[in-house]
């Protein structure tokens, strides 16, 4: 398989030099990291930003009158502005959370559970990550809400006819992945938002697998909530973002109580700080927020259009390699650009964990399991899959290395 080279594409060698971990070896072999949908690796400027914060500016935010406290607060609030610009969204809707999971839980607990009424319906899809299923189940149980699901068609895309039926009263909220972490499917979020808004429902977008990989504009999606994690986009673990329409945040009661989120506390009641601070109780992860802002700079310097095009090119190559290996079941849309760079497959009836173990011996890191999508596994009629997922630092040679390692799996298991 020859590598596809195009001078207009991103300079992968230059990018790779920024990621120290990519120089590692696994035993005798160079690391081939194809698990970025689980978490991305971190470039030097992000590692430097975290270190610089703790070396020179560490202090608590929003309280000190001293210089370090002011600097830490500026770093944190500048990070909020940087992230708002990155997702093209109004800045007072950016709530810092730990990860996409916490962002979705915030919406489920403070919006669905508190502001919806018994009998109201929440629509999800069959391809959602557990983080975009369980919080709604908890809210539905608490508040007497109904849950309904848009099905997944055999080609790994959503059943949009069913979506049109479901996105009518009594539906009040749709929550949907922008890009599936298993199938790679890129869902038509803008179209679904229009359908939902036409009937007065709000839309929450699980952007954990889209914001890191392609330009995402909250203004053009016109969604009401959007959640994502820093650690999948070159930033540290422990920081994530919920963007919400500020007018919805105004109406929503706090999710967590404590320091920073209050205006005044009396013994019998309290009043709340302004939005978005009302949703940020306790000391935040300032270093990781600073790292996330630098990750935004890094991804924009490389160019998100270029990253997306690079991943599509790798995905096309990977689909060809899997076809050439033969005897595999590959899930999700068969063609780009309806899909992004997360590709799930199985090797005959070899258990995915066994495939993953042999691949690891060859230096290739993939994920094997249900990928926190048990209902989707049932829809695909499998217990688990192997998943290769790509990012800006992956090369065409690495895709070929995966192909060679899969031949080794077939040899070992005689399939
Ligand atoms: N939503 C989607 C679509 C995801 O892929 C993930 C994580 C989450 C939400 C939750 O993100 P977290 O940062 O809050 O944990 N997905 C994966 C994965 O595919 N493999 O490991 C984590």
Boltz pocket constraint, residues with backbone or C-beta under 6 A from the ligand:
constraints:
  - pocket:
      binder: B
      contacts: [[A, 37], [A, 38], [A, 39], [A, 99], [A, 100], [A, 101], [A, 102], [A, 129], [A, 131], [A, 132], [A, 177], [A, 179], [A, 180], [A, 181], [A, 206], [A, 208], [A, 209], [A, 229], [A, 367], [A, 371], [A, 372]]
      max_distance: 6.0
